């Protein structure tokens, strides 16, 4: 009876699995990173008794935008696609009389019947379709539970300060290698693989890599309070720091990092602010102006002294004597520094052109320094830029030498106008019209 039951069960399951399946995946939320495909079975569908985890040959698998699809057969990845569209799997070991021809379908179905009979009417097979969420995963908040070391270098002060920062914000990531993600993290899950299984590990490694990322940011000369404006550099630094742990091991890549606020210890902030303030007084004029302002404030305070204005001014005078340099001396120092500044260099005079006299002497003026002969007049044509040239092009501006105006003479009587380049329309002697034939 057991053999008969197994034979009937094997035959029934093989017949139930003859139908081609249609696999799809609804839009996945940000909380789902990977899920198992759904097999569409409507109210009018006859494919309601097919075996789980069996994909009939010729089944259609639909891939949407922002998704990737993977087929796992007997625990091994056999197909993968990240291109949107309908994908037909024609390499399944589960044959069908509805795909590939009746003869081949019957032969494959007979082989499946024999295999299932040996498993007591069970399929003895596991085939699954998984979908991956390849969209950018948003809303991953982070915050530093302990201060992260940060190095500040102020080039204006030529000052280094090792401090620590606290910051918070959000980062986004995307699955860029679904095969690595499946092998290293998700494996053969029966349903959905959600982000809560991964969040704590990702955030822990993210915070660990903040320190080397901040080191790279500080090396670029970016100050801690400028970090919110340099999120692109921070994202690149974080991606480089997490390349091995995330991209290589898990198939995940950092897309962007946003910083909401960055703070350093109050005592370090006060020190930095005080140094920046006092750095202004390296300018002697600024120091003199500040001393004058302080002197005026001191006089106001002395005038309102509770023991009398005279006592206040006496104390003020003693403080000035003990204080060393005063505002007048600072103004004198600033004036000396201004006077000692080198004068701006005068513009270089244009190089004088030289000419060679008949006596052999070279000169730059209008007369020869040896024999007193006058510099010969330049011959040639004058360009619009003012230079006198002899060639066809000006060596200063490159302009072409203008064509010479033609000279006219009447070809009938031989009369020539006073200006041969500008003749009248008709010859006054014979009345002949001037044309191009009159050009001599």
DOPA-733176 format. One line per 8 residues: number of its first residue (from 1); their letters; for each residue x, y, z of N, C-alpha, C. Coordinates in steps of 0.02 Angstrom, whole numbers. Example, Ala and Ser with C-alpha at 12.3 -4.5 7.8 and 13.67 -1.06 7.14 Angstrom:
residues 2
1 = as = 660 -284 390 615 -225 390 660 -165 390 ~ 642 -112 354 684 -53 357 645 2 394
This chain:
residues 440
1 = xxxxxxxx = 41 -61 0 0 0 0 43 63 0 ~ 101 58 35 144 117 38 172 135 -30 ~ 189 83 -71 215 97 -137 162 127 -182 ~ 101 100 -176 46 127 -216 32 200 -197 ~ 32 214 -133 20 282 -110 75 330 -135 ~ 138 305 -133 193 347 -157 187 359 -232 ~ 166 307 -270 159 315 -342 104 364 -359 ~ 48 357 -325 -7 403 -338 11 475 -318
9 = xxxxxxxx = 46 482 -261 67 548 -238 117 580 -286 ~ 164 539 -310 214 565 -357 181 586 -422 ~ 135 546 -446 101 563 -509 60 627 -500 ~ 24 632 -444 -16 691 -433 25 755 -427 ~ 82 751 -392 123 811 -384 156 831 -450 ~ 176 781 -491 206 797 -555 155 832 -600 ~ 93 806 -600 41 838 -640 25 909 -615 ~ 25 918 -547 10 985 -520 64 1036 -536
17 = xxxxxxxx = 125 1012 -546 182 1057 -560 194 1066 -635 ~ 148 1045 -677 155 1056 -749 142 1128 -768 ~ 104 1165 -728 87 1234 -746 149 1279 -739 ~ 156 1324 -788 208 1375 -784 187 1428 -732 ~ 235 1451 -692 220 1500 -640 237 1571 -664 ~ 207 1618 -629 221 1690 -641 241 1720 -574 ~ 307 1737 -568 334 1763 -506 341 1839 -511 ~ 327 1873 -456 332 1946 -455 347 1967 -383
25 = xxxxxxxx = 360 2033 -376 373 2061 -310 344 2131 -308 ~ 303 2144 -258 276 2211 -249 332 2259 -231 ~ 318 2323 -234 368 2373 -215 390 2363 -143 ~ 455 2357 -134 481 2345 -67 493 2411 -30 ~ 475 2413 33 487 2473 73 560 2477 93 ~ 579 2533 124 648 2542 146 667 2492 201 ~ 618 2462 234 633 2415 288 650 2346 262 ~ 633 2330 199 646 2263 171 705 2268 123
33 = xxxxxxxx = 757 2228 137 816 2227 95 814 2169 45 ~ 784 2113 65 779 2055 21 715 2017 39 ~ 682 1989 -11 621 1951 2 615 1893 -47 ~ 575 1844 -28 561 1787 -72 505 1806 -120 ~ 510 1782 -182 461 1801 -233 392 1771 -217 ~ 341 1805 -243 273 1781 -237 252 1748 -302 ~ 212 1694 -295 186 1659 -354 113 1682 -364 ~ 100 1711 -421 33 1739 -432 -17 1682 -445
41 = xxxxxxxx = -69 1679 -405 -125 1631 -414 -190 1669 -402 ~ -226 1683 -455 -289 1719 -449 -347 1672 -435 ~ -407 1701 -433 -467 1662 -417 -482 1611 -472 ~ -465 1627 -534 -478 1582 -590 -419 1537 -605 ~ -366 1541 -566 -306 1502 -580 -316 1429 -561 ~ -291 1384 -603 -292 1313 -589 -227 1290 -556 ~ -179 1335 -552 -114 1318 -523 -115 1332 -448 ~ -156 1294 -412 -163 1306 -340 -136 1248 -298
49 = xxxxxxxx = -115 1194 -331 -91 1136 -294 -18 1120 -309 ~ 16 1168 -341 86 1158 -356 129 1156 -294 ~ 186 1122 -298 230 1114 -241 266 1179 -225 ~ 278 1191 -162 317 1249 -142 391 1239 -161 ~ 424 1295 -176 495 1295 -192 512 1250 -252 ~ 467 1248 -300 479 1214 -364 460 1261 -419 ~ 505 1273 -467 494 1320 -521 492 1280 -586 ~ 434 1278 -618 426 1241 -680 464 1275 -737
57 = xxxxxxxx = 491 1234 -781 528 1260 -838 483 1305 -881 ~ 509 1364 -901 471 1412 -940 433 1462 -899 ~ 442 1460 -833 407 1509 -790 434 1579 -802 ~ 391 1629 -791 408 1699 -804 420 1733 -737 ~ 475 1771 -734 494 1808 -674 501 1881 -693 ~ 464 1925 -660 463 1996 -676 508 2034 -627 ~ 551 2078 -655 596 2119 -615 576 2192 -624 ~ 562 2227 -570 543 2298 -573 605 2342 -566
65 = xxxxxxxx = 596 2407 -582 650 2455 -572 666 2459 -497 ~ 731 2465 -482 752 2469 -412 755 2401 -378 ~ 753 2347 -419 756 2279 -392 807 2238 -430 ~ 830 2185 -399 871 2135 -432 843 2067 -414 ~ 850 2018 -460 820 1952 -451 873 1898 -451 ~ 864 1847 -410 911 1792 -406 872 1726 -401 ~ 893 1675 -438 864 1608 -434 915 1562 -400 ~ 892 1528 -348 933 1481 -311 905 1411 -322
73 = xxxxxxxx = 945 1366 -349 924 1297 -363 968 1250 -322 ~ 934 1214 -275 969 1167 -232 1026 1201 -193 ~ 1014 1263 -171 1062 1299 -131 1116 1335 -170 ~ 1113 1330 -237 1165 1361 -279 1133 1415 -322 ~ 1167 1473 -328 1143 1528 -370 1153 1508 -443 ~ 1098 1506 -480 1102 1485 -551 1085 1541 -599 ~ 1047 1591 -577 1030 1647 -620 1027 1712 -579 ~ 1044 1767 -614 1040 1833 -582 1025 1885 -635
81 = xxxxxxxx = 983 1933 -617 966 1987 -664 950 2050 -625 ~ 979 2107 -646 964 2172 -616 931 2218 -667 ~ 911 2190 -724 880 2230 -777 805 2223 -772 ~ 770 2279 -774 697 2278 -768 666 2246 -830 ~ 613 2206 -818 578 2173 -872 557 2103 -853 ~ 531 2065 -902 509 1996 -891 564 1949 -910 ~ 578 1901 -866 632 1854 -876 603 1783 -877 ~ 616 1745 -930 591 1676 -936 646 1627 -920
89 = xxxxxxxx = 634 1585 -870 685 1536 -850 672 1471 -888 ~ 717 1458 -934 710 1398 -976 762 1346 -961 ~ 794 1350 -903 846 1301 -885 827 1264 -821 ~ 764 1262 -804 743 1227 -743 745 1151 -754 ~ 760 1115 -701 760 1042 -703 690 1013 -694 ~ 640 1056 -685 571 1035 -676 535 1045 -743 ~ 529 992 -783 501 995 -850 426 1007 -850 ~ 400 1028 -909 329 1042 -916 309 1026 -988
97 = xxxxxxxx = 249 996 -995 224 981 -1062 200 1045 -1097 ~ 196 1100 -1061 173 1163 -1090 231 1207 -1114 ~ 293 1182 -1108 349 1223 -1129 404 1177 -1156 ~ 429 1194 -1214 484 1155 -1243 463 1096 -1285 ~ 399 1088 -1298 376 1032 -1339 347 976 -1298 ~ 297 941 -1327 262 888 -1291 307 829 -1277 ~ 347 810 -1327 390 752 -1317 441 762 -1262 ~ 475 818 -1265 525 833 -1213 492 842 -1146
105 = xxxxxxxx = 431 873 -1145 396 883 -1082 376 817 -1050 ~ 352 768 -1091 333 703 -1064 393 665 -1037 ~ 449 671 -1073 510 636 -1050 535 665 -984 ~ 536 731 -979 560 762 -917 511 748 -859 ~ 446 747 -875 397 733 -822 404 661 -797 ~ 419 615 -841 430 545 -820 491 540 -775 ~ 544 576 -792 603 575 -749 588 605 -680 ~ 548 659 -679 529 689 -615 485 641 -574
113 = xxxxxxxx = 441 602 -609 398 555 -574 442 501 -540 ~ 491 476 -575 534 424 -546 573 451 -487 ~ 597 514 -493 635 543 -438 591 555 -377 ~ 530 578 -387 485 591 -331 461 525 -299 ~ 454 474 -340 433 410 -312 486 384 -262 ~ 550 396 -278 602 373 -232 604 413 -168 ~ 576 474 -169 572 516 -109 504 509 -74 ~ 468 456 -90 403 446 -58 352 497 -80
121 = xxxxxxxx = 351 517 -142 306 567 -173 325 638 -157 ~ 381 649 -120 404 718 -107 446 741 -167 ~ 455 806 -173 490 833 -232 565 819 -230 ~ 594 818 -170 667 810 -165 704 866 -200 ~ 676 926 -200 704 982 -238 686 1047 -203 ~ 730 1097 -208 718 1163 -179 741 1217 -228 ~ 694 1253 -255 708 1307 -302 672 1370 -278 ~ 709 1424 -274 679 1485 -248 699 1545 -291
129 = xxxxxxxx = 655 1596 -289 669 1661 -322 671 1714 -267 ~ 725 1753 -266 732 1807 -217 738 1874 -254 ~ 711 1924 -221 716 1993 -246 757 2035 -196 ~ 797 2081 -223 838 2126 -182 817 2198 -194 ~ 816 2236 -141 800 2307 -144 864 2345 -160 ~ 871 2369 -222 931 2405 -242 923 2480 -240 ~ 867 2504 -211 858 2576 -203 901 2602 -145 ~ 907 2667 -141 945 2698 -86 905 2692 -21
137 = xxxxxxxx = 935 2663 30 902 2653 94 912 2715 137 ~ 857 2749 152 860 2814 186 846 2807 261 ~ 858 2862 297 836 2867 367 878 2828 416 ~ 943 2820 404 986 2786 451 1020 2838 496 ~ 992 2849 554 1017 2900 600 1078 2874 638 ~ 1124 2920 652 1183 2903 692 1198 2960 740 ~ 1235 2944 791 1257 2994 840 1316 2965 878 ~ 1365 3006 893 1425 2982 928 1412 2976 1003
145 = xxxxxxxx = 1410 2915 1030 1399 2908 1103 1458 2934 1143 ~ 1518 2930 1114 1578 2957 1146 1612 3004 1097 ~ 1651 3053 1121 1684 3100 1076 1733 3064 1029 ~ 1736 3090 967 1781 3063 916 1840 3111 908 ~ 1903 3086 912 1961 3131 904 1959 3169 838 ~ 1979 3233 842 1980 3275 782 2038 3324 789 ~ 2075 3333 735 2133 3378 735 2115 3442 698 ~ 2127 3498 730 2112 3564 701 2178 3599 686
153 = xxxxxxxx = 2185 3621 624 2243 3662 605 2217 3727 575 ~ 2237 3782 606 2217 3848 583 2278 3880 549 ~ 2275 3885 482 2333 3912 446 2342 3986 458 ~ 2288 4022 476 2296 4093 491 2335 4103 556 ~ 2323 4058 605 2359 4063 669 2423 4022 669 ~ 2430 3977 619 2484 3928 620 2483 3890 686 ~ 2423 3863 700 2411 3834 766 2377 3766 758 ~ 2400 3716 795 2371 3649 796 2334 3639 862
161 = xxxxxxxx = 2277 3605 858 2239 3589 918 2208 3520 910 ~ 2225 3475 955 2195 3408 956 2135 3411 1004 ~ 2077 3397 977 2016 3400 1016 1974 3339 1000 ~ 1912 3340 1020 1865 3286 1004 1798 3317 988 ~ 1761 3284 944 1698 3311 921 1641 3261 936 ~ 1583 3289 944 1522 3250 947 1478 3273 888 ~ 1447 3226 855 1406 3245 798 1349 3195 791 ~ 1299 3214 753 1243 3170 737 1217 3188 668
169 = xxxxxxxx = 1182 3142 638 1155 3152 571 1124 3089 544 ~ 1125 3083 479 1097 3024 445 1144 3003 389 ~ 1141 2939 372 1178 2913 315 1132 2868 275 ~ 1147 2861 211 1109 2817 166 1157 2767 134 ~ 1131 2709 118 1172 2658 84 1129 2622 33 ~ 1162 2582 -8 1127 2545 -60 1162 2477 -69 ~ 1122 2426 -85 1150 2360 -101 1176 2362 -173 ~ 1241 2359 -181 1272 2362 -247 1297 2294 -272
177 = xxxxxxxx = 1301 2246 -227 1322 2178 -246 1274 2128 -213 ~ 1216 2115 -244 1167 2070 -213 1193 2000 -200 ~ 1238 1976 -242 1264 1908 -233 1305 1904 -168 ~ 1348 1954 -156 1387 1955 -94 1340 1965 -34 ~ 1289 2006 -41 1242 2016 13 1206 1951 30 ~ 1186 1912 -20 1152 1848 -8 1199 1798 25 ~ 1259 1793 0 1305 1742 25 1328 1757 96 ~ 1341 1821 111 1371 1838 175 1320 1855 229
185 = xxxxxxxx = 1259 1876 209 1211 1899 259 1144 1861 257 ~ 1109 1867 201 1039 1845 200 1031 1770 194 ~ 1072 1739 151 1068 1667 139 997 1646 118 ~ 977 1585 138 915 1556 112 857 1571 159 ~ 840 1635 168 786 1652 215 719 1631 186 ~ 672 1611 229 607 1589 203 560 1646 183 ~ 573 1707 206 529 1763 190 567 1826 176 ~ 556 1879 218 589 1943 208 650 1949 252
193 = xxxxxxxx = 701 1983 225 760 2001 264 756 2077 273 ~ 744 2099 335 731 2170 349 794 2203 376 ~ 794 2269 373 853 2308 393 867 2306 468 ~ 816 2290 509 828 2289 581 875 2233 602 ~ 885 2183 557 933 2130 572 1004 2154 561 ~ 1011 2211 528 1077 2235 507 1095 2303 536 ~ 1045 2341 559 1056 2411 578 1109 2419 632 ~ 1105 2381 686 1151 2390 742 1223 2377 720
201 = xxxxxxxx = 1234 2326 679 1301 2311 656 1328 2366 610 ~ 1284 2390 565 1306 2442 519 1323 2507 556 ~ 1280 2526 604 1293 2588 640 1355 2583 683 ~ 1368 2523 711 1429 2515 751 1491 2523 709 ~ 1492 2493 650 1550 2499 606 1554 2570 578 ~ 1497 2601 566 1497 2670 541 1531 2717 591 ~ 1513 2711 654 1542 2754 705 1616 2738 715 ~ 1635 2675 708 1706 2657 714 1748 2689 660
209 = xxxxxxxx = 1719 2695 600 1757 2724 543 1753 2799 541 ~ 1716 2831 586 1714 2904 587 1782 2934 602 ~ 1820 2901 647 1885 2929 667 1933 2935 608 ~ 1947 2881 569 1991 2890 511 1962 2937 458 ~ 1895 2939 453 1864 2985 404 1875 3057 426 ~ 1867 3071 491 1879 3139 516 1953 3158 508 ~ 1997 3109 515 2069 3123 505 2082 3147 434 ~ 2049 3115 385 2058 3135 316 2027 3203 303
217 = xxxxxxxx = 1970 3217 335 1938 3282 327 1981 3338 356 ~ 2009 3327 415 2050 3378 447 2114 3389 407 ~ 2140 3337 373 2200 3345 332 2187 3390 272 ~ 2124 3397 252 2106 3442 197 2100 3515 220 ~ 2111 3527 286 2106 3594 312 2035 3616 327 ~ 1988 3569 330 1918 3586 344 1908 3589 420 ~ 1881 3643 445 1870 3650 517 1807 3612 538 ~ 1803 3598 603 1749 3555 627 1680 3585 614
225 = xxxxxxxx = 1673 3652 620 1608 3682 610 1591 3690 536 ~ 1637 3673 492 1624 3675 420 1602 3607 393 ~ 1600 3556 436 1583 3488 414 1514 3484 380 ~ 1462 3518 405 1397 3513 371 1399 3537 298 ~ 1447 3578 281 1453 3602 212 1498 3560 169 ~ 1526 3506 197 1572 3463 159 1550 3390 164 ~ 1485 3378 154 1459 3310 160 1485 3265 103 ~ 1500 3294 45 1525 3253 -10 1593 3224 8
233 = xxxxxxxx = 1638 3265 37 1703 3240 58 1696 3189 114 ~ 1649 3201 160 1639 3154 215 1611 3087 189 ~ 1564 3090 141 1537 3028 112 1592 2988 78 ~ 1635 3023 41 1690 2988 7 1738 2957 58 ~ 1754 2994 111 1800 2969 162 1769 2909 198 ~ 1704 2911 213 1671 2856 247 1667 2795 201 ~ 1653 2805 138 1649 2749 91 1717 2715 84 ~ 1771 2756 82 1838 2727 78 1854 2688 141
241 = xxxxxxxx = 1834 2714 199 1849 2680 262 1810 2615 269 ~ 1749 2613 239 1706 2554 247 1707 2508 187 ~ 1752 2520 140 1753 2481 78 1760 2406 92 ~ 1808 2388 134 1820 2317 147 1764 2287 189 ~ 1742 2322 241 1693 2295 287 1623 2291 256 ~ 1606 2340 213 1539 2342 185 1537 2320 113 ~ 1575 2352 70 1572 2336 -1 1600 2266 -15 ~ 1658 2251 13 1689 2187 -1 1655 2128 33
249 = xxxxxxxx = 1633 2137 95 1606 2082 134 1530 2077 128 ~ 1495 2133 120 1422 2131 123 1388 2158 60 ~ 1425 2184 14 1395 2210 -48 1357 2274 -39 ~ 1374 2314 13 1339 2376 29 1387 2435 19 ~ 1362 2490 -8 1403 2549 -20 1369 2610 10 ~ 1409 2652 43 1384 2716 70 1368 2763 11 ~ 1309 2794 13 1289 2841 -39 1300 2913 -16 ~ 1275 2931 42 1282 2999 67 1283 2999 143
257 = xxxxxxxx = 1314 3051 170 1317 3062 242 1298 3135 255 ~ 1249 3146 297 1230 3214 316 1247 3225 389 ~ 1267 3286 405 1287 3305 473 1240 3360 497 ~ 1206 3347 552 1160 3397 579 1195 3448 622 ~ 1238 3425 668 1274 3471 712 1340 3439 733 ~ 1390 3482 743 1456 3460 766 1478 3506 821 ~ 1499 3478 878 1521 3518 935 1586 3491 961 ~ 1625 3535 992 1686 3516 1027 1679 3537 1100
265 = xxxxxxxx = 1721 3512 1146 1715 3531 1216 1716 3607 1224 ~ 1677 3634 1271 1673 3707 1280 1741 3739 1293 ~ 1784 3705 1332 1849 3736 1347 1893 3741 1285 ~ 1889 3691 1239 1927 3695 1176 1898 3749 1131 ~ 1832 3755 1130 1801 3808 1089 1821 3877 1114 ~ 1824 3885 1182 1843 3950 1210 1916 3966 1194 ~ 1960 3914 1198 2031 3924 1183 2040 3945 1110 ~ 2006 3910 1065 2012 3926 994 1986 3996 979
273 = xxxxxxxx = 1931 4015 1010 1902 4081 998 1949 4136 1024 ~ 1979 4123 1083 2025 4173 1111 2087 4181 1068 ~ 2113 4126 1042 2172 4130 998 2156 4166 934 ~ 2098 4154 906 2078 4189 845 2069 4263 857 ~ 2044 4280 917 2034 4350 934 2100 4386 942 ~ 2146 4355 979 2211 4387 992 2254 4389 929 ~ 2242 4344 881 2283 4344 820 2274 4408 781 ~ 2217 4442 792 2205 4505 757 2257 4557 776
281 = xxxxxxxx = 2282 4552 839 2328 4604 864 2399 4595 840 ~ 2411 4545 798 2477 4541 766 2486 4600 718 ~ 2430 4628 696 2432 4690 657 2440 4748 706 ~ 2496 4785 700 2511 4838 748 2458 4893 749 ~ 2431 4909 691 2379 4961 689 2316 4938 726 ~ 2298 4874 718 2240 4848 754 2252 4848 829 ~ 2314 4830 850 2331 4830 921 2327 4901 949 ~ 2350 4951 910 2347 5021 933 2275 5044 940
289 = xxxxxxxx = 2233 5026 891 2162 5045 894 2128 5014 955 ~ 2143 4949 968 2112 4916 1025 2136 4947 1091 ~ 2201 4967 1093 2227 4998 1154 2193 5066 1166 ~ 2181 5104 1111 2146 5168 1118 2075 5158 1144 ~ 2040 5107 1117 1973 5093 1140 1973 5072 1214 ~ 2021 5030 1233 2025 5008 1302 2040 5066 1349 ~ 2083 5114 1326 2100 5172 1366 2037 5214 1378 ~ 1996 5223 1325 1935 5261 1333 1887 5229 1382
297 = xxxxxxxx = 1881 5164 1380 1838 5128 1427 1863 5134 1498 ~ 1931 5132 1505 1960 5138 1571 1947 5207 1601 ~ 1949 5259 1559 1937 5326 1583 1865 5333 1608 ~ 1818 5302 1571 1748 5303 1594 1740 5269 1661 ~ 1774 5213 1668 1769 5176 1731 1800 5215 1788 ~ 1860 5248 1775 1894 5287 1827 1852 5347 1849 ~ 1818 5378 1800 1777 5436 1817 1719 5417 1863 ~ 1697 5355 1858 1641 5333 1900 1663 5294 1960
305 = xxxxxxxx = 1727 5301 1980 1752 5263 2038 1714 5283 2101 ~ 1695 5236 2142 1657 5250 2203 1697 5289 2254 ~ 1764 5285 2251 1807 5321 2298 1825 5391 2272 ~ 1798 5408 2214 1812 5474 2186 1850 5468 2121 ~ 1838 5516 2077 1870 5513 2011 1945 5518 2016 ~ 1970 5560 2065 2043 5568 2071 2076 5502 2088 ~ 2046 5465 2134 2074 5399 2152 2073 5352 2092 ~ 2020 5355 2053 2016 5312 1994 2069 5329 1943
313 = xxxxxxxx = 2080 5395 1932 2131 5413 1882 2202 5398 1907 ~ 2212 5403 1973 2279 5385 2000 2292 5311 1988 ~ 2241 5270 2002 2249 5198 1989 2260 5184 1915 ~ 2227 5221 1873 2234 5211 1800 2305 5229 1778 ~ 2333 5285 1807 2401 5304 1789 2452 5252 1811 ~ 2442 5224 1871 2488 5173 1895 2484 5111 1850 ~ 2425 5094 1827 2417 5036 1784 2452 5048 1717 ~ 2448 5111 1691 2481 5126 1627 2556 5120 1633
321 = xxxxxxxx = 2584 5144 1691 2656 5141 1701 2679 5068 1705 ~ 2638 5025 1735 2657 4955 1742 2642 4914 1679 ~ 2600 4942 1635 2577 4903 1578 2625 4902 1520 ~ 2679 4940 1521 2727 4938 1467 2707 4984 1409 ~ 2705 4958 1349 2693 4997 1289 2623 5026 1288 ~ 2616 5089 1262 2550 5120 1259 2529 5128 1186 ~ 2469 5158 1176 2440 5163 1109 2482 5208 1064 ~ 2511 5264 1092 2551 5309 1051 2611 5273 1022
329 = xxxxxxxx = 2643 5232 1064 2701 5195 1039 2681 5144 986 ~ 2622 5115 994 2599 5067 944 2585 5102 878 ~ 2556 5162 880 2544 5199 818 2610 5217 784 ~ 2661 5236 824 2727 5251 796 2758 5190 763 ~ 2750 5132 796 2776 5070 766 2741 5054 701 ~ 2675 5064 699 2638 5051 637 2660 5097 581 ~ 2673 5162 599 2696 5210 548 2764 5190 521 ~ 2810 5167 566 2876 5146 544 2871 5085 498
337 = xxxxxxxx = 2829 5038 517 2821 4979 476 2793 4996 407 ~ 2747 5044 406 2719 5065 342 2772 5100 299 ~ 2815 5140 333 2867 5176 296 2921 5129 271 ~ 2933 5074 308 2986 5027 289 2964 4978 236 ~ 2901 4980 218 2878 4934 166 2912 4953 100 ~ 2935 4905 62 2967 4922 -2 2917 4954 -50 ~ 2942 5004 -86 2899 5038 -134 2880 4991 -190 ~ 2821 4999 -215 2801 4955 -271 2846 4965 -331
345 = xxxxxxxx = 2863 4911 -363 2909 4914 -420 2877 4954 -477 ~ 2918 4998 -505 2894 5039 -561 2886 4995 -623 ~ 2837 5011 -663 2829 4970 -724 2889 4976 -769 ~ 2908 4921 -798 2968 4920 -840 2957 4963 -902 ~ 3008 5002 -917 3004 5045 -976 3010 5003 -1039 ~ 2974 5021 -1090 2978 4982 -1152 3048 4986 -1181 ~ 3070 4931 -1207 3138 4927 -1235 3143 4973 -1296 ~ 3197 5014 -1297 3208 5060 -1352 3233 5023 -1413
353 = xxxxxxxx = 3208 5043 -1472 3230 5012 -1533 3297 5044 -1554 ~ 3340 5003 -1582 3406 5028 -1603 3410 5031 -1679 ~ 3454 5076 -1704 3466 5080 -1776 3541 5089 -1786 ~ 3564 5065 -1842 3636 5066 -1856 3651 5121 -1906 ~ 3698 5166 -1886 3717 5222 -1929 3766 5198 -1984 ~ 3775 5240 -2035 3823 5224 -2088 3894 5218 -2063 ~ 3910 5253 -2005 3977 5249 -1979 3989 5186 -1938 ~ 3938 5146 -1929 3945 5083 -1893 3920 5085 -1821
361 = xxxxxxxx = 3905 5145 -1795 3883 5149 -1725 3809 5131 -1719 ~ 3792 5097 -1663 3722 5080 -1649 3693 5133 -1603 ~ 3632 5156 -1618 3602 5211 -1581 3529 5195 -1565 ~ 3504 5232 -1513 3433 5226 -1495 3397 5292 -1505 ~ 3433 5347 -1509 3402 5412 -1518 3390 5429 -1591 ~ 3375 5496 -1604 3361 5517 -1672 3424 5537 -1710 ~ 3482 5544 -1675 3544 5563 -1707 3599 5515 -1684 ~ 3648 5505 -1727 3704 5459 -1711 3749 5492 -1659
369 = xxxxxxxx = 3769 5453 -1608 3810 5480 -1554 3883 5488 -1576 ~ 3902 5460 -1634 3971 5464 -1657 3981 5520 -1708 ~ 3938 5519 -1759 3947 5567 -1814 3891 5620 -1817 ~ 3839 5612 -1778 3784 5660 -1778 3736 5654 -1835 ~ 3742 5602 -1875 3696 5593 -1931 3626 5580 -1906 ~ 3576 5605 -1944 3507 5597 -1924 3484 5526 -1939 ~ 3442 5502 -1896 3413 5435 -1904 3372 5433 -1968 ~ 3385 5386 -2012 3347 5384 -2076 3273 5371 -2063
377 = xxxxxxxx = 3233 5405 -2106 3161 5397 -2098 3141 5325 -2116 ~ 3094 5300 -2079 3069 5232 -2092 3030 5231 -2157 ~ 3044 5182 -2198 3008 5175 -2261 2963 5113 -2257 ~ 2912 5113 -2297 2866 5056 -2297 2795 5082 -2289 ~ 2752 5040 -2263 2682 5058 -2254 2666 5060 -2179 ~ 2621 5105 -2160 2603 5115 -2090 2539 5077 -2075 ~ 2544 5034 -2025 2486 4993 -2005 2439 5035 -1961 ~ 2378 5010 -1951 2330 5045 -1909 2353 5049 -1837
385 = xxxxxxxx = 2397 5002 -1816 2422 5003 -1747 2479 5052 -1738 ~ 2504 5084 -1794 2556 5135 -1789 2625 5113 -1809 ~ 2637 5049 -1817 2704 5025 -1834 2715 5030 -1910 ~ 2778 5044 -1927 2798 5050 -1997 2828 4983 -2019 ~ 2802 4955 -2074 2823 4889 -2095 2842 4889 -2168 ~ 2881 4837 -2185 2902 4829 -2254 2874 4765 -2285 ~ 2854 4718 -2245 2827 4656 -2271 2753 4660 -2287 ~ 2724 4602 -2300 2654 4599 -2318 2608 4597 -2257
393 = xxxxxxxx = 2638 4582 -2198 2598 4579 -2136 2633 4618 -2082 ~ 2594 4649 -2037 2621 4687 -1981 2648 4639 -1928 ~ 2712 4647 -1906 2739 4602 -1855 2711 4615 -1785 ~ 2676 4672 -1775 2650 4688 -1709 2579 4661 -1698 ~ 2535 4671 -1747 2465 4649 -1739 2444 4597 -1790 ~ 2486 4583 -1839 2471 4532 -1889 2425 4554 -1945 ~ 2410 4620 -1949 2365 4644 -2001 2399 4639 -2070 ~ 2358 4626 -2121 2384 4620 -2189 2396 4689 -2220
401 = xxxxxxxx = 2448 4694 -2259 2464 4757 -2293 2406 4775 -2340 ~ 2378 4837 -2335 2322 4856 -2379 2345 4862 -2451 ~ 2300 4843 -2496 2316 4847 -2567 2319 4921 -2589 ~ 2368 4936 -2633 2376 5005 -2657 2319 5024 -2704 ~ 2298 5086 -2699 2244 5110 -2743 2270 5114 -2815 ~ 2229 5095 -2865 2252 5097 -2936 2259 5170 -2961 ~ 2303 5180 -3013 2314 5245 -3044 2277 5247 -3111 ~ 2242 5303 -3124 2201 5307 -3184 2231 5357 -3234
409 = xxxxxxxx = 2221 5343 -3300 2238 5387 -3356 2191 5370 -3413 ~ 2164 5423 -3445 2115 5411 -3498 2147 5373 -3556 ~ 2114 5318 -3575 2142 5277 -3629 2125 5304 -3698 ~ 2086 5358 -3702 2068 5387 -3767 2115 5443 -3787 ~ 2121 5492 -3737 2162 5551 -3754 2226 5556 -3713 ~ 2234 5514 -3662 2294 5515 -3622 2293 5564 -3564 ~ 2235 5596 -3552 2232 5645 -3497 2238 5610 -3430 ~ 2277 5642 -3383 2287 5614 -3316 2258 5663 -3264
417 = xxxxxxxx = 2218 5639 -3216 2192 5684 -3163 2248 5703 -3115 ~ 2236 5758 -3078 2285 5780 -3029 2298 5726 -2976 ~ 2244 5692 -2954 2251 5637 -2908 2236 5573 -2947 ~ 2289 5539 -2971 2277 5480 -3014 2237 5425 -2979 ~ 2234 5426 -2912 2198 5374 -2875 2124 5390 -2867 ~ 2104 5454 -2883 2035 5475 -2874 2012 5514 -2936 ~ 2000 5479 -2991 1981 5515 -3053 1908 5534 -3053 ~ 1888 5582 -3097 1816 5598 -3104 1781 5542 -3142
425 = xxxxxxxx = 1716 5546 -3148 1679 5493 -3182 1691 5495 -3258 ~ 1702 5557 -3286 1712 5563 -3358 1774 5606 -3370 ~ 1808 5594 -3424 1868 5633 -3443 1846 5703 -3465 ~ 1875 5756 -3437 1855 5824 -3456 1879 5844 -3526 ~ 1925 5806 -3556 1951 5823 -3622 1910 5791 -3678 ~ 1896 5726 -3672 1861 5691 -3726 1793 5665 -3704 ~ 1776 5668 -3640 1711 5645 -3616 1705 5570 -3607 ~ 1760 5534 -3615 1757 5461 -3607 1749 5443 -3532
433 = xxxxxxxx = 1709 5392 -3519 1698 5370 -3449 1757 5330 -3425 ~ 1778 5345 -3364 1834 5308 -3334 1809 5239 -3312 ~ 1845 5186 -3336 1830 5118 -3317 1894 5083 -3296 ~ 1889 5017 -3283 1949 4980 -3264 2000 4977 -3320 ~ 1978 4990 -3383 2025 4990 -3438 2071 5051 -3436 ~ 2052 5103 -3396 2093 5163 -3391 2147 5157 -3338 ~ 2150 5102 -3303 2202 5093 -3252 2268 5079 -3286 ~ 2317 5119 -3267 2383 5112 -3299 2428 5068 -3257
